[in-house]
């Protein structure tokens, strides 16, 4: 039920709403500004979850007349939004921490906040792992960004929990906001990582070198029919990959056989890189290769 992109998005929204209610109640009972900051952070998660909810539904729509390449870039846009929200959460934590230092506020009923933070950490760990698992299985960029977002929550929640523990047993209220600021710096790093990948998709950057190596490996396996290739271009749109290349075939190969080779190559690539669209332009060998990889008889014109 929750193993699909849509199911994972639904689970995300449900869990985040529950955590918001828990943190608001705990913040009201304890009077802790850090817990309220966590509640505000979760509100950002809720907004991010809603963005994911709608982005996944749009991105998974099939290609149509107006969008012949599908709607995958919607996921990239949503992924960038996720990264911005993570950065906003880091700024919010720093602001709340500085406010706490300036006003020298104290925490009452720290136990309520500690319990809420512990429950929130457990829920966030389980949710982030599930989102990451689904994103890897489906190739969803926006779910991966959400998994990073929830991971950021785990560390910020841990910072608040440690701060509440220190306040509870030592009375050193200033240590709480100082720890939170340190965690906020780490969250900003996560924000950068979350924005980087979908941004590459928006500017049509090439696929990673590891995936390009897979493509070249598939080409080498067809070496008995292929003289060479060039103009290899790759890009990603959401969870969909696009590959096009020029394939040089031996002159003596018939059009039917060339078509069969292209089909086999396409199937091979798609089996190793799921959700891939492959376009191949076939060219005949010009006979000018100094070291032809094929037997010379294969390049003779019929």
C-alpha positions in Angstrom: 0.0 0.0 0.0 2.8 2.4 0.9 5.4 1.0 -1.4 4.4 3.1 -4.4 5.1 6.8 -5.0 1.6 7.8 -4.3 1.3 5.5 -1.2 4.6 6.9 0.2 3.4 10.5 -0.3 0.1 9.7 1.5 2.1 8.1 4.4 4.4 11.2 4.6 1.5 13.6 5.0 -0.3 11.4 7.6 2.9 11.0 9.8 3.8 14.7 9.5 0.3 15.8 10.6 0.6 13.6 13.7 4.0 14.9 14.6 2.8 18.5 14.3 0.0 17.9 16.8 2.4 16.1 19.1 5.0 18.9 19.1 2.4 21.7 19.5 0.9 20.0 22.5 4.4 19.3 24.0 5.5 22.9 23.4 2.4 24.3 25.1 2.9 22.1 28.1 6.7 22.6 28.5 6.9 26.2 27.3 10.0 25.3 25.3 10.7 27.6 22.3 12.9 24.8 20.8 9.9 22.4 20.7 7.7 25.1 19.1 10.5 25.6 16.6 10.3 21.9 15.9 6.6 22.2 15.3 7.2 25.0 12.9 9.8 22.8 11.1 7.1 20.1 10.8 4.7 22.6 9.3 7.3 23.0 6.6 7.5 19.2 6.2 3.7 19.2 5.8 3.9 21.8 3.0 6.7 19.8 1.4 4.6 16.7 1.7 1.7 18.4 -0.1 4.0 19.5 -2.8 5.2 15.9 -3.1 1.6 14.6 -3.1 0.6 16.7 -6.1 4.0 16.5 -7.9 4.0 12.7 -7.9 0.5 12.7 -9.3 1.4 15.0 -12.1 4.8 13.5 -12.8 3.4 10.0 -13.2 0.9 11.0 -15.8 1.7 9.5 -19.2 3.0 11.6 -22.1 0.4 13.5 -24.0 0.2 15.7 -27.1 1.3 18.8 -25.2 4.0 17.0 -23.2 5.5 14.3 -25.5 8.4 13.7 -23.1 6.1 13.2 -20.1 5.8 15.3 -16.9 8.9 14.1 -15.1 10.4 17.6 -14.7 7.6 18.4 -12.2 9.5 16.1 -9.8 12.7 18.1 -10.3 10.9 21.4 -9.6 9.4 19.9 -6.5 12.8 18.5 -5.4 14.3 22.1 -5.6 11.4 23.4 -3.5 12.2 20.7 -0.9 15.8 21.8 -0.7 14.7 25.4 -0.2 12.3 24.3 2.6 15.1 22.4 4.3 17.3 25.5 4.2 14.4 27.5 5.6 14.1 25.1 8.5 17.8 25.6 9.3 17.3 29.4 9.3 14.3 29.0 11.6 16.2 26.9 14.1 19.1 29.5 14.2 16.6 32.3 14.6 14.8 30.6 17.4 18.1 29.7 19.1 19.4 33.3 19.0 16.1 34.6 20.3 16.4 32.1 23.2 19.9 33.3 24.0 19.0 37.0 23.9 15.9 36.6 26.1 17.5 34.0 28.4 14.3 32.0 28.4 13.9 28.9 30.6 12.1 25.6 30.1 9.4 24.3 32.3 8.2 20.7 32.2 11.1 19.6 30.0 10.0 16.0 30.4 7.0 16.6 28.1 9.3 18.0 25.4 11.7 15.1 25.8 9.1 12.5 25.3 7.7 14.3 22.2 11.2 14.6 20.7 12.0 10.9 21.3 8.7 9.8 19.7 9.3 12.2 16.8 12.8 10.9 16.2 11.7 7.2 16.0 8.8 8.1 13.6 11.2 10.2 11.5 13.8 7.5 11.3 11.3 4.9 10.1 9.6 7.3 7.7 12.9 8.6 6.1 14.1 5.0 5.6 10.9 4.0 3.9 10.8 7.1 1.7 14.4 6.5 0.6 13.6 2.8 -0.1 10.7 3.7 -2.3 12.6 6.5 -4.0 15.4 4.1 -4.9 12.9 1.5 -6.2 11.0 4.0 -8.3 13.7 6.6 -9.1 11.6 9.3 -7.6 13.6 12.5 -7.1 11.0 14.2 -5.0 10.6 11.3 -2.6 14.4 11.3 -2.2 14.3 15.0 -1.4 11.6 14.3 1.2 13.7 11.5 2.7 16.5 14.0 3.1 14.1 16.5 4.6 12.9 14.0 7.2 16.5 13.1 7.9 17.3 16.7 8.6 14.4 16.6 11.1 16.0 13.7 12.9 19.1 15.7 13.6 17.3 18.8 14.6 15.0 16.8 16.8 18.1 15.2 18.4 19.6 18.6 19.0 16.4 19.7 20.8 16.3 16.5 22.8 19.9 16.8 24.0 19.3 20.5 24.9 16.3 19.6 27.0 18.2 16.8 28.7 21.0 19.3 29.6 18.5 21.9 30.8 16.7 19.3 32.9 19.8 18.0 34.7 22.1 21.0 34.8 20.0 24.1 34.4 22.3 25.5 31.7 19.7 26.8 29.4 22.1 28.4 27.0 23.5 25.0 25.9 20.2 24.1 24.2 20.2 26.9 21.5 24.0 26.5 21.0 23.6 22.8 20.1 20.6 23.6 17.9 22.7 26.1 15.9 25.3 23.5 15.3 22.7 21.1 14.0 21.2 23.8 11.8 24.6 24.1 9.9 24.4 20.4 9.1 20.8 20.8 7.9 21.9 23.6 5.6 24.4 21.0 4.0 21.5 18.6 3.5 19.6 21.4 1.8 22.4 21.8 -0.7 22.5 18.1 -1.4 18.7 18.0 -1.8 18.7 20.8 -4.3 21.7 19.7 -6.4 20.3 16.5 -8.0 16.9 17.9 -9.2 18.6 21.1 -10.3 20.8 19.0 -12.6 17.6 17.5 -14.1 16.2 20.9 -14.8 19.2 22.0 -16.8 19.4 18.7 -18.6 22.7 17.6 -17.2 24.2 14.3 -18.4 23.5 11.1 -16.5 26.1 10.1 -13.9 29.3 8.5 -15.2 28.3 5.2 -13.6 25.2 5.1 -15.7 27.0 6.2 -18.9 29.4 3.3 -18.2 26.5 0.9 -18.2 25.4 2.3 -21.6 28.8 1.9 -23.1 29.0 -1.6 -21.7 25.8 -2.5 -23.4 27.2 -1.1 -26.7 30.4 -3.2 -26.4 28.3 -6.4 -25.9 26.9 -5.8 -29.4 30.4 -5.5 -30.9 29.8 -8.3 -33.4 27.5 -6.1 -35.4 28.4 -2.5 -34.4 31.4 -0.7 -35.9 31.2 2.2 -33.4 29.1 4.9 -32.0 29.2 8.7 -31.4 27.0 11.6 -30.5 26.0 9.9 -27.2 23.7 12.3 -25.3 21.9 11.6 -22.0 19.7 13.4 -19.7 17.2 12.8 -16.9 13.7 14.2 -16.3 12.3 13.2 -12.9 12.6 9.5 -12.7 12.8 9.0 -16.5 16.1 8.8 -18.4 16.6 9.8 -22.0 19.4 8.5 -24.2 20.1 9.1 -27.9 23.1 8.2 -30.0 24.4 7.5 -33.5 25.2 3.9 -34.2 27.7 3.0 -37.0 26.8 -0.4 -38.6 28.8 -2.5 -41.0 27.8 -1.8 -44.6 26.8 -5.3 -45.4 24.2 -5.6 -42.7 20.6 -5.4 -44.0 18.1 -2.8 -42.7 16.1 -5.6 -41.0 19.2 -6.9 -39.2 20.2 -3.3 -38.2 16.7 -2.9 -36.7 17.1 -6.1 -34.7 20.4 -5.0 -33.3 18.9 -1.7 -32.2 16.0 -3.5 -30.5 18.4 -5.8 -28.7 20.5 -2.9 -27.6 17.5 -0.9 -26.4 16.2 -3.9 -24.4 19.6 -4.4 -22.9 19.9 -0.8 -21.8 16.4 -0.7 -20.4 16.9 -3.9 -18.4 19.9 -2.3 -16.6 18.6 1.2 -16.5 14.8 1.1 -15.9 12.5 3.9 -17.1 14.8 4.7 -20.0 13.8 6.0 -23.4 16.4 5.2 -26.1 16.6 6.8 -29.6 19.1 5.4 -32.0 20.2 6.9 -35.4 21.8 4.3 -37.6 24.7 5.2 -39.9 26.6 2.9 -42.4 30.3 2.5 -42.1 32.2 4.7 -44.5 35.0 2.2 -44.9 37.7 4.7 -43.8 38.4 3.2 -40.4 42.1 2.3 -40.1 41.4 -0.4 -37.6 37.9 -1.8 -38.2 36.7 -3.8 -35.2 34.8 -6.1 -37.6 35.9 -8.6 -40.1 36.7 -6.8 -43.4 34.2 -9.0 -45.3 31.3 -7.6 -43.1 32.0 -4.1 -44.5 31.8 -5.0 -48.1 28.9 -3.5 -50.1 26.5 -6.1 -51.5 
